[in-house]
């Protein structure tokens, strides 16, 4: 498994990377079409709603021990899941949000079937459920690595 160089410094030499995935969480978005002037006002409201929702997401997920952000890179190693705030095409350096021991992860599944980014649901041993989107190219390998080699797909 090839880990991008900008993430490899946070991986211990005793660990081996098993899977790499780009992930994201949804942004609040008011559906519908309308006149341009009204649509622009709705976009401004959605922007501020999104900032509040992201702040709450960061706080709640950090408190649960599974840090999330809007755009992330995730690496499954032999010992843990590492999570960075990072964008795929951004020149900015990634920020390590934290890690989750693999022993704490009881299962990872695809709760919905569909195209585009895949929804991944991770269940932790203390009953916490975390859901986020994963790039479809790496989704199956990512979930398979989290499950220790046994990917689970909803039917």
Protein Blocks (a to p, Z undefined) as FASTA:
>chain_A
ZZdfklmmmpcfkbccfbdcdddddddddeddddfklmmmmmmmmmmmmmmmmmmmmmmm
mmnopacdfbdcddddfkbccdddddfklcbdcddfbdcdfklpmbdcdfbgcehjdddd
dddfkopacdddddfklmmmmmmmmnoopacddZZ
